[in-house]
Amino acid sequence: MESDAHDGAPHYRENNGFKMPRNMSAASEDAARTEAARIEPVLKRLWKAKAWDAQRVREELLKLGYRNEGPDSEQGRGTLVVQAHEPGSNPGASVALYVRRDACVTAFVQSTNYEVKVNGRFLETGCFEPRGGH
């Protein structure tokens, strides 16, 4: 079995490298964890209120001082991107906060649950985990 095999599949790591987040520095990871701790209570409150539409999520997170993804993104702490879930999927919103060059907070809030996590950037998609292959 090759050293990059996953469950015996040859070239797994090579073929799926785009799904692997890059490493974060320790300082960047600490900064991202600090921001994740600020975001988590907001998403928890929104989830309990059954308010998981992208516009509401964005409005509430911008109150924390983040920059919006749009043209008004010149002030604030980090750049925030909020996207509605695809039609036909679980209603909700996905969140990405670009904390530093190498660190992100990614999160979602949807009808069934919410989650906040810290990760490095993905090579092709920034903070959001890639959905499919090349």
C-alpha positions in Angstrom: 0.0 0.0 0.0 1.3 3.5 -0.9 2.1 5.9 1.9 -0.6 8.3 0.6 -3.3 5.6 0.4 -6.6 6.0 2.2 -8.5 2.7 2.8 -6.2 1.1 0.3 -6.9 3.6 -2.5 -3.7 4.6 -4.4 -3.0 8.3 -4.7 -5.8 9.3 -2.4 -3.9 12.2 -0.8 -2.7 13.4 -4.2 -6.2 13.2 -5.8 -7.9 14.8 -2.8 -5.3 17.4 -1.9 -7.6 20.3 -2.8 -9.9 19.2 0.1 -7.1 19.6 2.6 -6.8 22.9 4.4 -3.4 24.5 4.6 -1.6 24.7 7.9 -2.1 27.7 10.2 0.6 29.4 12.3 0.0 29.0 16.1 -0.7 32.8 16.4 -3.2 32.7 13.5 -5.0 29.6 15.0 -5.2 31.4 18.4 -6.7 34.5 16.6 -9.2 32.4 14.7 -10.2 30.5 17.9 -10.9 33.9 19.6 -13.2 34.9 16.7 -14.9 31.5 16.7 -15.7 32.1 20.4 -17.3 35.4 19.5 -19.3 33.9 16.6 -20.6 30.7 18.3 -23.1 32.4 20.7 -24.5 34.5 17.9 -25.2 31.4 15.8 -26.6 29.5 18.8 -29.0 32.4 19.5 -30.1 32.5 15.8 -30.5 28.7 15.7 -32.7 28.8 18.8 -34.7 31.6 17.2 -35.1 29.6 14.0 -33.5 32.6 12.1 -31.0 31.0 9.8 -31.5 33.0 6.6 -28.3 34.4 5.1 -29.4 38.1 5.4 -30.2 37.8 9.1 -27.0 35.9 9.9 -24.9 38.5 8.0 -26.6 41.4 9.8 -26.0 39.8 13.3 -22.4 38.9 12.6 -21.6 42.4 11.2 -22.6 43.7 14.6 -19.4 42.1 15.9 -17.4 44.5 13.7 -16.4 42.3 10.8 -16.1 43.7 7.3 -18.8 42.7 4.9 -17.8 40.8 1.7 -19.0 43.7 -0.5 -17.6 47.0 -1.5 -18.0 48.4 2.1 -15.3 46.1 3.4 -12.7 48.7 4.3 -13.3 48.7 8.1 -13.7 46.1 10.8 -11.8 43.1 12.1 -12.0 40.4 9.5 -13.7 39.8 6.2 -17.0 38.0 6.5 -18.8 36.0 3.8 -22.3 34.6 4.3 -24.0 32.4 1.7 -27.4 30.9 1.7 -27.6 27.2 1.4 -28.5 25.8 -2.0 -32.2 25.5 -2.8 -33.4 22.0 -2.0 -30.9 21.5 0.8 -31.3 22.0 4.5 -32.4 25.7 4.9 -29.6 27.8 6.4 -26.5 29.8 5.8 -22.8 29.1 5.6 -20.3 31.5 7.1 -16.6 32.2 6.4 -14.5 34.7 8.3 -11.1 35.4 6.9 -9.1 36.0 10.1 -5.5 36.1 8.7 -3.8 35.0 5.5 -3.7 31.4 6.8 -6.6 31.2 9.2 -10.4 31.0 8.9 -13.5 30.5 11.0 -16.1 28.5 9.1 -19.5 27.9 10.4 -23.1 27.2 9.4 -26.5 27.6 11.0 -29.4 25.6 9.6 -32.8 24.2 10.6 -31.3 21.1 12.3 -28.1 22.4 13.9 -25.2 24.8 13.8 -21.4 24.5 13.9 -18.4 26.7 14.3 -14.9 25.6 13.6 -11.4 26.9 12.8 -9.4 25.8 9.8 -6.6 26.9 7.4 -7.5 28.1 4.0 -8.2 25.7 1.1 -6.0 26.2 -1.9 -8.8 26.8 -4.4 -11.8 28.0 -2.3 -10.4 30.1 0.5 -12.2 29.4 3.8 -15.0 27.3 2.4 -14.4 23.6 2.0 -14.4 22.6 -1.6 -17.6 20.7 -2.6 -16.4 18.6 -5.6 -13.5 17.5 -7.6 -11.6 19.1 -10.4 
